Structures are given as structure tokens and as C-alpha cells.
Amino acid sequence: MSLSLDAWTSSNQFAFLAIIMHYVTNDWQLSMSLPPFLCPTFNFASTEELLIDFREIIGKHSGANLAEAVWNTLELYRLKNRV
């Protein structure tokens, strides 16, 4: 699995972070389906990416602040040892 991040500040000065997960096979190809351990009851067929978090960032877009947000998301979905 890999993650993509996108952080920005809106015109009304709210900062946001989107975290997108991509499932990559052992031969480094994007998979057309995400692994079922993420949510066994959801059909991930034909899915290469999944928005797993969209959150407001309080404070600066510093590396430490963004890393904490990503870490919290990885803990929430129990993905720390899978990324």
C-alpha cells in the first residue's frame, strides 16, 4: 500500500489534508482491487485508490503537524504496519 497526501488552505483560511490510499501489488503495479482487510463488508472491486481521510489541519502545514495527522489516520484504520 502507498499513500498520497494533498494539503491546502481554502480561501476562507481553513487548512485541509486529504489522505488517499493506493494498493500496490508485490510487483509494484497498482491493483484494481483493495485488500478485504480494510473493510470485509465493502466491495472494493475496480478500485485503485480510496480516500481514507479528509481532515481540517489546525496550525501550520509543518511536517510535524501533517505527520501527526497521517499517523492518527494510520492508527485509526490499523494500517501502521501495512504502509
PDB file of N, CA, C and O in Angstrom:
ATOM      1  N   MET A   1       0.823  -1.161   0.000  1.00  0.00           N
ATOM      2  CA  MET A   1       0.000   0.000   0.000  1.00  0.00           C
ATOM      3  C   MET A   1       0.877   1.238   0.000  1.00  0.00           C
ATOM      4  O   MET A   1       1.979   1.240   0.548  1.00  0.00           O
ATOM      5  N   SER A   2       0.376   2.272  -0.615  1.00  0.00           N
ATOM      6  CA  SER A   2       1.054   3.559  -0.546  1.00  0.00           C
ATOM      7  C   SER A   2       0.005   4.628  -0.292  1.00  0.00           C
ATOM      8  O   SER A   2      -1.191   4.408  -0.485  1.00  0.00           O
ATOM      9  N   LEU A   3       0.469   5.777   0.141  1.00  0.00           N
ATOM     10  CA  LEU A   3      -0.425   6.890   0.426  1.00  0.00           C
ATOM     11  C   LEU A   3      -0.058   8.090  -0.423  1.00  0.00           C
ATOM     12  O   LEU A   3       1.110   8.316  -0.737  1.00  0.00           O
ATOM     13  N   SER A   4      -1.076   8.855  -0.789  1.00  0.00           N
ATOM     14  CA  SER A   4      -0.882  10.168  -1.394  1.00  0.00           C
ATOM     15  C   SER A   4      -1.499  11.184  -0.454  1.00  0.00           C
ATOM     16  O   SER A   4      -2.545  10.937   0.145  1.00  0.00           O
ATOM     17  N   LEU A   5      -0.850  12.319  -0.332  1.00  0.00           N
ATOM     18  CA  LEU A   5      -1.348  13.379   0.542  1.00  0.00           C
ATOM     19  C   LEU A   5      -1.522  14.652  -0.261  1.00  0.00           C
ATOM     20  O   LEU A   5      -0.748  14.932  -1.177  1.00  0.00           O
ATOM     21  N   ASP A   6      -2.536  15.416   0.085  1.00  0.00           N
ATOM     22  CA  ASP A   6      -2.735  16.722  -0.534  1.00  0.00           C
ATOM     23  C   ASP A   6      -3.211  17.675   0.553  1.00  0.00           C
ATOM     24  O   ASP A   6      -4.259  17.462   1.164  1.00  0.00           O
ATOM     25  N   ALA A   7      -2.443  18.716   0.785  1.00  0.00           N
ATOM     26  CA  ALA A   7      -2.795  19.713   1.805  1.00  0.00           C
ATOM     27  C   ALA A   7      -2.957  21.064   1.130  1.00  0.00           C
ATOM     28  O   ALA A   7      -2.200  21.407   0.222  1.00  0.00           O
ATOM     29  N   TRP A   8      -3.927  21.818   1.565  1.00  0.00           N
ATOM     30  CA  TRP A   8      -4.152  23.148   1.020  1.00  0.00           C
ATOM     31  C   TRP A   8      -4.929  23.991   2.017  1.00  0.00           C
ATOM     32  O   TRP A   8      -5.489  23.478   2.985  1.00  0.00           O
ATOM     33  N   THR A   9      -4.952  25.290   1.763  1.00  0.00           N
ATOM     34  CA  THR A   9      -5.721  26.222   2.581  1.00  0.00           C
ATOM     35  C   THR A   9      -6.789  26.835   1.706  1.00  0.00           C
ATOM     36  O   THR A   9      -6.504  27.316   0.608  1.00  0.00           O
ATOM     37  N   SER A  10      -8.021  26.820   2.190  1.00  0.00           N
ATOM     38  CA  SER A  10      -9.144  27.377   1.426  1.00  0.00           C
ATOM     39  C   SER A  10      -9.085  28.898   1.439  1.00  0.00           C
ATOM     40  O   SER A  10      -8.311  29.494   2.188  1.00  0.00           O
ATOM     41  N   SER A  11      -9.908  29.515   0.604  1.00  0.00           N
ATOM     42  CA  SER A  11      -9.924  30.979   0.518  1.00  0.00           C
ATOM     43  C   SER A  11     -10.376  31.635   1.826  1.00  0.00           C
ATOM     44  O   SER A  11     -10.071  32.802   2.073  1.00  0.00           O
ATOM     45  N   ASN A  12     -11.103  30.884   2.665  1.00  0.00           N
ATOM     46  CA  ASN A  12     -11.505  31.426   3.964  1.00  0.00           C
ATOM     47  C   ASN A  12     -10.552  30.985   5.084  1.00  0.00           C
ATOM     48  O   ASN A  12     -10.901  31.026   6.263  1.00  0.00           O
ATOM     49  N   GLN A  13      -9.336  30.561   4.688  1.00  0.00           N
ATOM     50  CA  GLN A  13      -8.224  30.277   5.598  1.00  0.00           C
ATOM     51  C   GLN A  13      -8.396  29.032   6.474  1.00  0.00           C
ATOM     52  O   GLN A  13      -7.867  28.982   7.584  1.00  0.00           O
ATOM     53  N   PHE A  14      -9.123  28.039   5.991  1.00  0.00           N
ATOM     54  CA  PHE A  14      -9.175  26.744   6.660  1.00  0.00           C
ATOM     55  C   PHE A  14      -8.196  25.820   5.947  1.00  0.00           C
ATOM     56  O   PHE A  14      -8.191  25.742   4.718  1.00  0.00           O
ATOM     57  N   ALA A  15      -7.366  25.121   6.721  1.00  0.00           N
ATOM     58  CA  ALA A  15      -6.385  24.199   6.150  1.00  0.00           C
ATOM     59  C   ALA A  15      -6.952  22.780   6.166  1.00  0.00           C
ATOM     60  O   ALA A  15      -7.574  22.363   7.143  1.00  0.00           O
ATOM     61  N   PHE A  16      -6.733  22.046   5.082  1.00  0.00           N
ATOM     62  CA  PHE A  16      -7.250  20.685   4.952  1.00  0.00           C
ATOM     63  C   PHE A  16      -6.163  19.732   4.491  1.00  0.00           C
ATOM     64  O   PHE A  16      -5.187  20.130   3.855  1.00  0.00           O
ATOM     65  N   LEU A  17      -6.356  18.462   4.828  1.00  0.00           N
ATOM     66  CA  LEU A  17      -5.469  17.402   4.376  1.00  0.00           C
ATOM     67  C   LEU A  17      -6.332  16.245   3.894  1.00  0.00           C
ATOM     68  O   LEU A  17      -7.217  15.777   4.610  1.00  0.00           O
ATOM     69  N   ALA A  18      -6.065  15.787   2.674  1.00  0.00           N
ATOM     70  CA  ALA A  18      -6.704  14.583   2.140  1.00  0.00           C
ATOM     71  C   ALA A  18      -5.655  13.482   2.117  1.00  0.00           C
ATOM     72  O   ALA A  18      -4.511  13.713   1.726  1.00  0.00           O
ATOM     73  N   ILE A  19      -6.049  12.280   2.540  1.00  0.00           N
ATOM     74  CA  ILE A  19      -5.158  11.131   2.538  1.00  0.00           C
ATOM     75  C   ILE A  19      -5.801  10.055   1.670  1.00  0.00           C
ATOM     76  O   ILE A  19      -6.903   9.584   1.952  1.00  0.00           O
ATOM     77  N   ILE A  20      -5.089   9.674   0.608  1.00  0.00           N
ATOM     78  CA  ILE A  20      -5.592   8.687  -0.342  1.00  0.00           C
ATOM     79  C   ILE A  20      -4.695   7.460  -0.274  1.00  0.00           C
ATOM     80  O   ILE A  20      -3.469   7.575  -0.287  1.00  0.00           O
ATOM     81  N   MET A  21      -5.313   6.286  -0.201  1.00  0.00           N
ATOM     82  CA  MET A  21      -4.567   5.041  -0.154  1.00  0.00           C
ATOM     83  C   MET A  21      -4.617   4.372  -1.517  1.00  0.00           C
ATOM     84  O   MET A  21      -5.661   4.332  -2.167  1.00  0.00           O
ATOM     85  N   HIS A  22      -3.462   3.841  -1.943  1.00  0.00           N
ATOM     86  CA  HIS A  22      -3.349   3.076  -3.182  1.00  0.00           C
ATOM     87  C   HIS A  22      -2.834   1.693  -2.813  1.00  0.00           C
ATOM     88  O   HIS A  22      -1.888   1.566  -2.036  1.00  0.00           O
ATOM     89  N   TYR A  23      -3.447   0.670  -3.362  1.00  0.00           N
ATOM     90  CA  TYR A  23      -2.970  -0.681  -3.099  1.00  0.00           C
ATOM     91  C   TYR A  23      -2.025  -1.080  -4.223  1.00  0.00           C
ATOM     92  O   TYR A  23      -2.411  -1.109  -5.391  1.00  0.00           O
ATOM     93  N   VAL A  24      -0.792  -1.384  -3.863  1.00  0.00           N
ATOM     94  CA  VAL A  24       0.246  -1.741  -4.815  1.00  0.00           C
ATOM     95  C   VAL A  24       0.588  -3.213  -4.622  1.00  0.00           C
ATOM     96  O   VAL A  24       0.799  -3.662  -3.495  1.00  0.00           O
ATOM     97  N   THR A  25       0.643  -3.963  -5.717  1.00  0.00           N
ATOM     98  CA  THR A  25       0.964  -5.384  -5.635  1.00  0.00           C
ATOM     99  C   THR A  25       2.457  -5.569  -5.352  1.00  0.00           C
ATOM    100  O   THR A  25       3.223  -4.605  -5.365  1.00  0.00           O
ATOM    101  N   ASN A  26       2.857  -6.807  -5.098  1.00  0.00           N
ATOM    102  CA  ASN A  26       4.266  -7.107  -4.819  1.00  0.00           C
ATOM    103  C   ASN A  26       5.180  -6.782  -5.991  1.00  0.00           C
ATOM    104  O   ASN A  26       6.374  -6.559  -5.793  1.00  0.00           O
ATOM    105  N   ASP A  27       4.643  -6.750  -7.211  1.00  0.00           N
ATOM    106  CA  ASP A  27       5.468  -6.383  -8.373  1.00  0.00           C
ATOM    107  C   ASP A  27       5.277  -4.912  -8.752  1.00  0.00           C
ATOM    108  O   ASP A  27       5.506  -4.532  -9.901  1.00  0.00           O
ATOM    109  N   TRP A  28       4.863  -4.096  -7.803  1.00  0.00           N
ATOM    110  CA  TRP A  28       4.776  -2.637  -7.922  1.00  0.00           C
ATOM    111  C   TRP A  28       3.759  -2.156  -8.961  1.00  0.00           C
ATOM    112  O   TRP A  28       3.954  -1.112  -9.584  1.00  0.00           O
ATOM    113  N   GLN A  29       2.686  -2.907  -9.148  1.00  0.00           N
ATOM    114  CA  GLN A  29       1.605  -2.489 -10.029  1.00  0.00           C
ATOM    115  C   GLN A  29       0.428  -2.033  -9.163  1.00  0.00           C
ATOM    116  O   GLN A  29       0.171  -2.598  -8.100  1.00  0.00           O
ATOM    117  N   LEU A  30      -0.286  -0.998  -9.635  1.00  0.00           N
ATOM    118  CA  LEU A  30      -1.500  -0.607  -8.928  1.00  0.00           C
ATOM    119  C   LEU A  30      -2.533  -1.705  -9.093  1.00  0.00           C
ATOM    120  O   LEU A  30      -2.799  -2.150 -10.210  1.00  0.00           O
ATOM    121  N   SER A  31      -3.102  -2.135  -8.009  1.00  0.00           N
ATOM    122  CA  SER A  31      -4.096  -3.193  -8.047  1.00  0.00           C
ATOM    123  C   SER A  31      -5.454  -2.611  -8.398  1.00  0.00           C
ATOM    124  O   SER A  31      -5.759  -1.469  -8.053  1.00  0.00           O
ATOM    125  N   MET A  32      -6.262  -3.397  -9.081  1.00  0.00           N
ATOM    126  CA  MET A  32      -7.620  -2.961  -9.392  1.00  0.00           C
ATOM    127  C   MET A  32      -8.564  -3.230  -8.228  1.00  0.00           C
ATOM    128  O   MET A  32      -9.731  -2.843  -8.289  1.00  0.00           O
ATOM    129  N   SER A  33      -8.099  -3.873  -7.187  1.00  0.00           N
ATOM    130  CA  SER A  33      -8.957  -4.082  -6.016  1.00  0.00           C
ATOM    131  C   SER A  33      -8.136  -3.928  -4.750  1.00  0.00           C
ATOM    132  O   SER A  33      -7.000  -4.395  -4.668  1.00  0.00           O
ATOM    133  N   LEU A  34      -8.714  -3.282  -3.784  1.00  0.00           N
ATOM    134  CA  LEU A  34      -8.053  -3.094  -2.497  1.00  0.00           C
ATOM    135  C   LEU A  34      -8.261  -4.342  -1.645  1.00  0.00           C
ATOM    136  O   LEU A  34      -9.250  -5.053  -1.823  1.00  0.00           O
ATOM    137  N   PRO A  35      -7.350  -4.612  -0.732  1.00  0.00           N
ATOM    138  CA  PRO A  35      -7.447  -5.835   0.067  1.00  0.00           C
ATOM    139  C   PRO A  35      -8.651  -5.816   0.997  1.00  0.00           C
ATOM    140  O   PRO A  35      -9.007  -4.760   1.522  1.00  0.00           O
ATOM    141  N   PRO A  36      -9.281  -6.959   1.207  1.00  0.00           N
ATOM    142  CA  PRO A  36     -10.503  -7.015   2.020  1.00  0.00           C
ATOM    143  C   PRO A  36     -10.296  -6.743   3.494  1.00  0.00           C
ATOM    144  O   PRO A  36     -11.279  -6.510   4.199  1.00  0.00           O
ATOM    145  N   PHE A  37      -9.053  -6.761   4.010  1.00  0.00           N
ATOM    146  CA  PHE A  37      -8.857  -6.493   5.438  1.00  0.00           C
ATOM    147  C   PHE A  37      -9.272  -5.072   5.792  1.00  0.00           C
ATOM    148  O   PHE A  37      -9.518  -4.778   6.962  1.00  0.00           O
ATOM    149  N   LEU A  38      -9.355  -4.182   4.801  1.00  0.00           N
ATOM    150  CA  LEU A  38      -9.749  -2.803   5.087  1.00  0.00           C
ATOM    151  C   LEU A  38     -11.191  -2.718   5.564  1.00  0.00           C
ATOM    152  O   LEU A  38     -11.497  -2.017   6.528  1.00  0.00           O
ATOM    153  N   CYS A  39     -12.050  -3.420   4.897  1.00  0.00           N
ATOM    154  CA  CYS A  39     -13.464  -3.441   5.282  1.00  0.00           C
ATOM    155  C   CYS A  39     -14.084  -4.666   4.626  1.00  0.00           C
ATOM    156  O   CYS A  39     -14.458  -4.600   3.455  1.00  0.00           O
ATOM    157  N   PRO A  40     -14.203  -5.764   5.330  1.00  0.00           N
ATOM    158  CA  PRO A  40     -14.672  -7.012   4.723  1.00  0.00           C
ATOM    159  C   PRO A  40     -16.061  -6.922   4.111  1.00  0.00           C
ATOM    160  O   PRO A  40     -16.394  -7.726   3.241  1.00  0.00           O
ATOM    161  N   THR A  41     -16.873  -5.975   4.535  1.00  0.00           N
ATOM    162  CA  THR A  41     -18.238  -5.897   4.022  1.00  0.00           C
ATOM    163  C   THR A  41     -18.381  -4.947   2.838  1.00  0.00           C
ATOM    164  O   THR A  41     -19.476  -4.811   2.291  1.00  0.00           O
ATOM    165  N   PHE A  42     -17.296  -4.288   2.433  1.00  0.00           N
ATOM    166  CA  PHE A  42     -17.367  -3.329   1.329  1.00  0.00           C
ATOM    167  C   PHE A  42     -16.763  -3.938   0.080  1.00  0.00           C
ATOM    168  O   PHE A  42     -15.705  -4.563   0.150  1.00  0.00           O
ATOM    169  N   ASN A  43     -17.413  -3.770  -1.064  1.00  0.00           N
ATOM    170  CA  ASN A  43     -16.908  -4.297  -2.325  1.00  0.00           C
ATOM    171  C   ASN A  43     -15.935  -3.296  -2.936  1.00  0.00           C
ATOM    172  O   ASN A  43     -16.343  -2.231  -3.397  1.00  0.00           O
ATOM    173  N   PHE A  44     -14.658  -3.637  -2.939  1.00  0.00           N
ATOM    174  CA  PHE A  44     -13.633  -2.748  -3.474  1.00  0.00           C
ATOM    175  C   PHE A  44     -13.318  -3.049  -4.935  1.00  0.00           C
ATOM    176  O   PHE A  44     -12.318  -2.555  -5.454  1.00  0.00           O
ATOM    177  N   ALA A  45     -14.131  -3.832  -5.602  1.00  0.00           N
ATOM    178  CA  ALA A  45     -13.850  -4.192  -6.989  1.00  0.00           C
ATOM    179  C   ALA A  45     -13.695  -2.939  -7.839  1.00  0.00           C
ATOM    180  O   ALA A  45     -14.442  -1.972  -7.685  1.00  0.00           O
ATOM    181  N   SER A  46     -12.722  -2.969  -8.734  1.00  0.00           N
ATOM    182  CA  SER A  46     -12.432  -1.868  -9.659  1.00  0.00           C
ATOM    183  C   SER A  46     -12.030  -0.587  -8.945  1.00  0.00           C
ATOM    184  O   SER A  46     -12.297   0.510  -9.438  1.00  0.00           O
ATOM    185  N   THR A  47     -11.397  -0.716  -7.801  1.00  0.00           N
ATOM    186  CA  THR A  47     -10.951   0.451  -7.045  1.00  0.00           C
ATOM    187  C   THR A  47      -9.434   0.450  -6.985  1.00  0.00           C
ATOM    188  O   THR A  47      -8.835  -0.498  -6.477  1.00  0.00           O
ATOM    189  N   GLU A  48      -8.805   1.498  -7.497  1.00  0.00           N
ATOM    190  CA  GLU A  48      -7.351   1.615  -7.409  1.00  0.00           C
ATOM    191  C   GLU A  48      -6.935   2.509  -6.255  1.00  0.00           C
ATOM    192  O   GLU A  48      -5.811   2.413  -5.762  1.00  0.00           O
ATOM    193  N   GLU A  49      -7.826   3.366  -5.829  1.00  0.00           N
ATOM    194  CA  GLU A  49      -7.493   4.287  -4.752  1.00  0.00           C
ATOM    195  C   GLU A  49      -8.729   4.539  -3.908  1.00  0.00           C
ATOM    196  O   GLU A  49      -9.864   4.354  -4.349  1.00  0.00           O
ATOM    197  N   LEU A  50      -8.474   4.967  -2.684  1.00  0.00           N
ATOM    198  CA  LEU A  50      -9.566   5.182  -1.753  1.00  0.00           C
ATOM    199  C   LEU A  50      -9.220   6.353  -0.848  1.00  0.00           C
ATOM    200  O   LEU A  50      -8.154   6.368  -0.233  1.00  0.00           O
ATOM    201  N   LEU A  51     -10.103   7.327  -0.762  1.00  0.00           N
ATOM    202  CA  LEU A  51      -9.931   8.435   0.174  1.00  0.00           C
ATOM    203  C   LEU A  51     -10.208   7.893   1.565  1.00  0.00           C
ATOM    204  O   LEU A  51     -11.342   7.533   1.881  1.00  0.00           O
ATOM    205  N   ILE A  52      -9.169   7.834   2.404  1.00  0.00           N
ATOM    206  CA  ILE A  52      -9.358   7.262   3.735  1.00  0.00           C
ATOM    207  C   ILE A  52      -9.498   8.327   4.814  1.00  0.00           C
ATOM    208  O   ILE A  52      -9.928   8.025   5.927  1.00  0.00           O
ATOM    209  N   ASP A  53      -9.140   9.572   4.499  1.00  0.00           N
ATOM    210  CA  ASP A  53      -9.332  10.633   5.479  1.00  0.00           C
ATOM    211  C   ASP A  53      -9.335  11.988   4.785  1.00  0.00           C
ATOM    212  O   ASP A  53      -8.621  12.211   3.807  1.00  0.00           O
ATOM    213  N   PHE A  54     -10.135  12.862   5.303  1.00  0.00           N
ATOM    214  CA  PHE A  54     -10.199  14.256   4.877  1.00  0.00           C
ATOM    215  C   PHE A  54     -10.418  15.046   6.150  1.00  0.00           C
ATOM    216  O   PHE A  54     -11.483  14.978   6.764  1.00  0.00           O
ATOM    217  N   ARG A  55      -9.402  15.796   6.542  1.00  0.00           N
ATOM    218  CA  ARG A  55      -9.494  16.450   7.842  1.00  0.00           C
ATOM    219  C   ARG A  55      -8.998  17.876   7.789  1.00  0.00           C
ATOM    220  O   ARG A  55      -8.176  18.247   6.950  1.00  0.00           O
ATOM    221  N   GLU A  56      -9.519  18.660   8.703  1.00  0.00           N
ATOM    222  CA  GLU A  56      -9.023  20.021   8.877  1.00  0.00           C
ATOM    223  C   GLU A  56      -7.715  19.951   9.662  1.00  0.00           C
ATOM    224  O   GLU A  56      -7.594  19.196  10.627  1.00  0.00           O
ATOM    225  N   ILE A  57      -6.752  20.744   9.237  1.00  0.00           N
ATOM    226  CA  ILE A  57      -5.469  20.826   9.928  1.00  0.00           C
ATOM    227  C   ILE A  57      -5.464  22.109  10.754  1.00  0.00           C
ATOM    228  O   ILE A  57      -5.645  23.204  10.223  1.00  0.00           O
ATOM    229  N   ILE A  58      -5.258  21.958  12.039  1.00  0.00           N
ATOM    230  CA  ILE A  58      -5.177  23.111  12.926  1.00  0.00           C
ATOM    231  C   ILE A  58      -3.700  23.491  13.041  1.00  0.00           C
ATOM    232  O   ILE A  58      -2.869  22.655  13.397  1.00  0.00           O
ATOM    233  N   GLY A  59      -3.384  24.707  12.751  1.00  0.00           N
ATOM    234  CA  GLY A  59      -1.998  25.151  12.809  1.00  0.00           C
ATOM    235  C   GLY A  59      -1.359  25.166  11.431  1.00  0.00           C
ATOM    236  O   GLY A  59      -2.044  25.107  10.410  1.00  0.00           O
ATOM    237  N   LYS A  60      -0.042  25.245  11.421  1.00  0.00           N
ATOM    238  CA  LYS A  60       0.704  25.349  10.171  1.00  0.00           C
ATOM    239  C   LYS A  60       0.762  24.019   9.428  1.00  0.00           C
ATOM    240  O   LYS A  60       0.527  22.955  10.002  1.00  0.00           O
ATOM    241  N   HIS A  61       1.081  24.104   8.136  1.00  0.00           N
ATOM    242  CA  HIS A  61       1.303  22.913   7.312  1.00  0.00           C
ATOM    243  C   HIS A  61       2.723  22.401   7.533  1.00  0.00           C
ATOM    244  O   HIS A  61       3.411  22.068   6.569  1.00  0.00           O
ATOM    245  N   SER A  62       3.162  22.335   8.755  1.00  0.00           N
ATOM    246  CA  SER A  62       4.521  21.878   9.056  1.00  0.00           C
ATOM    247  C   SER A  62       4.593  20.365   8.895  1.00  0.00           C
ATOM    248  O   SER A  62       3.579  19.669   8.961  1.00  0.00           O
ATOM    249  N   GLY A  63       5.797  19.876   8.686  1.00  0.00           N
ATOM    250  CA  GLY A  63       5.989  18.438   8.561  1.00  0.00           C
ATOM    251  C   GLY A  63       5.508  17.693   9.797  1.00  0.00           C
ATOM    252  O   GLY A  63       4.881  16.639   9.688  1.00  0.00           O
ATOM    253  N   ALA A  64       5.799  18.234  10.961  1.00  0.00           N
ATOM    254  CA  ALA A  64       5.391  17.585  12.210  1.00  0.00           C
ATOM    255  C   ALA A  64       3.873  17.545  12.343  1.00  0.00           C
ATOM    256  O   ALA A  64       3.315  16.532  12.764  1.00  0.00           O
ATOM    257  N   ASN A  65       3.212  18.620  11.993  1.00  0.00           N
ATOM    258  CA  ASN A  65       1.756  18.690  12.102  1.00  0.00           C
ATOM    259  C   ASN A  65       1.084  17.735  11.114  1.00  0.00           C
ATOM    260  O   ASN A  65       0.136  17.036  11.473  1.00  0.00           O
ATOM    261  N   LEU A  66       1.570  17.703   9.876  1.00  0.00           N
ATOM    262  CA  LEU A  66       0.998  16.802   8.873  1.00  0.00           C
ATOM    263  C   LEU A  66       1.304  15.344   9.229  1.00  0.00           C
ATOM    264  O   LEU A  66       0.451  14.473   9.061  1.00  0.00           O
ATOM    265  N   ALA A  67       2.510  15.081   9.715  1.00  0.00           N
ATOM    266  CA  ALA A  67       2.870  13.717  10.098  1.00  0.00           C
ATOM    267  C   ALA A  67       1.967  13.212  11.222  1.00  0.00           C
ATOM    268  O   ALA A  67       1.571  12.047  11.221  1.00  0.00           O
ATOM    269  N   GLU A  68       1.646  14.063  12.160  1.00  0.00           N
ATOM    270  CA  GLU A  68       0.750  13.650  13.253  1.00  0.00           C
ATOM    271  C   GLU A  68      -0.632  13.297  12.701  1.00  0.00           C
ATOM    272  O   GLU A  68      -1.227  12.308  13.129  1.00  0.00           O
ATOM    273  N   ALA A  69      -1.143  14.077  11.771  1.00  0.00           N
ATOM    274  CA  ALA A  69      -2.451  13.797  11.175  1.00  0.00           C
ATOM    275  C   ALA A  69      -2.430  12.463  10.435  1.00  0.00           C
ATOM    276  O   ALA A  69      -3.364  11.670  10.555  1.00  0.00           O
ATOM    277  N   VAL A  70      -1.369  12.215   9.672  1.00  0.00           N
ATOM    278  CA  VAL A  70      -1.256  10.954   8.939  1.00  0.00           C
ATOM    279  C   VAL A  70      -1.134   9.796   9.911  1.00  0.00           C
ATOM    280  O   VAL A  70      -1.788   8.768   9.735  1.00  0.00           O
ATOM    281  N   TRP A  71      -0.310   9.947  10.931  1.00  0.00           N
ATOM    282  CA  TRP A  71      -0.132   8.887  11.921  1.00  0.00           C
ATOM    283  C   TRP A  71      -1.455   8.539  12.604  1.00  0.00           C
ATOM    284  O   TRP A  71      -1.768   7.365  12.803  1.00  0.00           O
ATOM    285  N   ASN A  72      -2.227   9.562  12.959  1.00  0.00           N
ATOM    286  CA  ASN A  72      -3.530   9.323  13.589  1.00  0.00           C
ATOM    287  C   ASN A  72      -4.458   8.536  12.669  1.00  0.00           C
ATOM    288  O   ASN A  72      -5.202   7.670  13.128  1.00  0.00           O
ATOM    289  N   THR A  73      -4.414   8.836  11.376  1.00  0.00           N
ATOM    290  CA  THR A  73      -5.236   8.107  10.413  1.00  0.00           C
ATOM    291  C   THR A  73      -4.766   6.660  10.300  1.00  0.00           C
ATOM    292  O   THR A  73      -5.590   5.745  10.269  1.00  0.00           O
ATOM    293  N   LEU A  74      -3.460   6.444  10.237  1.00  0.00           N
ATOM    294  CA  LEU A  74      -2.934   5.082  10.161  1.00  0.00           C
ATOM    295  C   LEU A  74      -3.318   4.276  11.399  1.00  0.00           C
ATOM    296  O   LEU A  74      -3.643   3.094  11.294  1.00  0.00           O
ATOM    297  N   GLU A  75      -3.282   4.906  12.558  1.00  0.00           N
ATOM    298  CA  GLU A  75      -3.708   4.222  13.782  1.00  0.00           C
ATOM    299  C   GLU A  75      -5.200   3.917  13.752  1.00  0.00           C
ATOM    300  O   GLU A  75      -5.618   2.828  14.144  1.00  0.00           O
ATOM    301  N   LEU A  76      -6.003   4.868  13.290  1.00  0.00           N
ATOM    302  CA  LEU A  76      -7.457   4.698  13.237  1.00  0.00           C
ATOM    303  C   LEU A  76      -7.846   3.472  12.423  1.00  0.00           C
ATOM    304  O   LEU A  76      -8.720   2.706  12.827  1.00  0.00           O
ATOM    305  N   TYR A  77      -7.196   3.285  11.277  1.00  0.00           N
ATOM    306  CA  TYR A  77      -7.526   2.166  10.383  1.00  0.00           C
ATOM    307  C   TYR A  77      -6.589   0.968  10.540  1.00  0.00           C
ATOM    308  O   TYR A  77      -6.642   0.027   9.748  1.00  0.00           O
ATOM    309  N   ARG A  78      -5.735   1.006  11.561  1.00  0.00           N
ATOM    310  CA  ARG A  78      -4.795  -0.092  11.838  1.00  0.00           C
ATOM    311  C   ARG A  78      -3.930  -0.407  10.616  1.00  0.00           C
ATOM    312  O   ARG A  78      -3.773  -1.565  10.230  1.00  0.00           O
ATOM    313  N   LEU A  79      -3.381   0.631  10.028  1.00  0.00           N
ATOM    314  CA  LEU A  79      -2.567   0.496   8.822  1.00  0.00           C
ATOM    315  C   LEU A  79      -1.085   0.748   9.058  1.00  0.00           C
ATOM    316  O   LEU A  79      -0.305   0.728   8.106  1.00  0.00           O
ATOM    317  N   LYS A  80      -0.682   0.982  10.286  1.00  0.00           N
ATOM    318  CA  LYS A  80       0.703   1.376  10.557  1.00  0.00           C
ATOM    319  C   LYS A  80       1.720   0.393  10.004  1.00  0.00           C
ATOM    320  O   LYS A  80       2.763   0.821   9.510  1.00  0.00           O
ATOM    321  N   ASN A  81       1.462  -0.895  10.067  1.00  0.00           N
ATOM    322  CA  ASN A  81       2.429  -1.878   9.598  1.00  0.00           C
ATOM    323  C   ASN A  81       2.173  -2.316   8.152  1.00  0.00           C
ATOM    324  O   ASN A  81       2.785  -3.274   7.682  1.00  0.00           O
ATOM    325  N   ARG A  82       1.278  -1.626   7.447  1.00  0.00           N
ATOM    326  CA  ARG A  82       0.926  -2.019   6.083  1.00  0.00           C
ATOM    327  C   ARG A  82       1.328  -0.994   5.029  1.00  0.00           C
ATOM    328  O   ARG A  82       1.220  -1.260   3.832  1.00  0.00           O
ATOM    329  N   VAL A  83       1.786   0.163   5.460  1.00  0.00           N
ATOM    330  CA  VAL A  83       2.147   1.215   4.505  1.00  0.00           C
ATOM    331  C   VAL A  83       3.643   1.234   4.333  1.00  0.00           C
ATOM    332  O   VAL A  83       4.167   2.046   3.570  1.00  0.00           O
TER     333      VAL A  83
END
